[in-house]
Amino acid sequence: MITMNDVIREGHPTLRAVAKEVPIPLSDEDVALGKDMLQFLKNSQDPELAEKYKLRGGVGLAAPQLDVSKRIIALEIPNTETEGADPILSTVMYNPKIVSHSVQQACLDEGEGCLSVDRPVPGYVIRQARITVRYTDINGDTQKARFKNYTAIVVQHEIDHLNGIMFYDHINEKNPFFAPEDVLILGN
């Protein structure tokens, strides 16, 4: 079981490296890692398990955050609108690649956080409002999916980890809460 002790923190060189492509067909090891990553996110969102194992809540996790330099991300985005509803997105992506994106940009009004960053970093992280991603799923099938707004932001945050980019690299150093007029500012 993955715990916070397995998550490397900012300053670790693996977080700044470009992760390697995962060979297809997927190895048993890579499938197991993806399942473990997704289970960590589910556990982190369960109040009892999170408290028991001292897990910080997360909606996304990239393999480099576990010091595994492979292009694997897991996403577990809960449906906060309806109690007990299925998650908006619950998946593992191998070799995800953004194949198209909107001109429209968006950011979260409260900024972003990261399991690998133990400090608050205030500021807008401006990203594309809509993206299309091509990836291999846990069954080895090629998928193409569109995401928008919050879900698109989470997916881009995790894909950034595969390219050695941290969320705060996107924040305007001189004016952290600057956003051009046409940027959608989304509430959580």
Rosetta blueprint (number, residue, H / E / L):
1 M L
2 I L
3 T L
4 M H
5 N H
6 D H
7 V L
8 I L
9 R L
10 E L
11 G L
12 H L
13 P H
14 T H
15 L H
16 R H
17 A L
18 V L
19 A L
20 K E
21 E L
22 V L
23 P L
24 I L
25 P L
26 L L
27 S L
28 D H
29 E H
30 D H
31 V H
32 A H
33 L H
34 G H
35 K H
36 D H
37 M H
38 L H
39 Q H
40 F H
41 L H
42 K H
43 N H
44 S H
45 Q H
46 D L
47 P H
48 E H
49 L H
50 A H
51 E H
52 K H
53 Y H
54 K L
55 L L
56 R L
57 G L
58 G L
59 V L
60 G E
61 L E
62 A E
63 A H
64 P H
65 Q H
66 L H
67 D L
68 V L
69 S L
70 K E
71 R L
72 I E
73 I E
74 A E
75 L E
76 E E
77 I E
78 P L
79 N L
80 T L
81 E L
82 T L
83 E L
84 G L
85 A L
86 D L
87 P L
88 I L
89 L E
90 S E
91 T E
92 V E
93 M E
94 Y E
95 N E
96 P E
97 K E
98 I E
99 V E
100 S E
101 H E
102 S L
103 V L
104 Q L
105 Q E
106 A E
107 C E
108 L E
109 D L
110 E L
111 G L
112 E L
113 G L
114 C L
115 L L
116 S L
117 V L
118 D L
119 R L
120 P L
121 V L
122 P L
123 G L
124 Y L
125 V L
126 I L
127 R E
128 Q E
129 A L
130 R E
131 I E
132 T E
133 V E
134 R E
135 Y E
136 T E
137 D L
138 I L
139 N L
140 G L
141 D L
142 T E
143 Q E
144 K E
145 A E
146 R E
147 F E
148 K E
149 N H
150 Y H
151 T H
152 A H
153 I H
154 V H
155 V H
156 Q H
157 H H
158 E H
159 I H
160 D H
161 H H
162 L H
163 N L
164 G L
165 I L
166 M L
167 F H
168 Y H
169 D H
170 H H
171 I L
172 N L
173 E L
174 K L
175 N L
176 P L
177 F L
178 F L
179 A L
180 P L
181 E L
182 D L
183 V L
184 L E
185 I E
186 L E
187 G L
188 N L
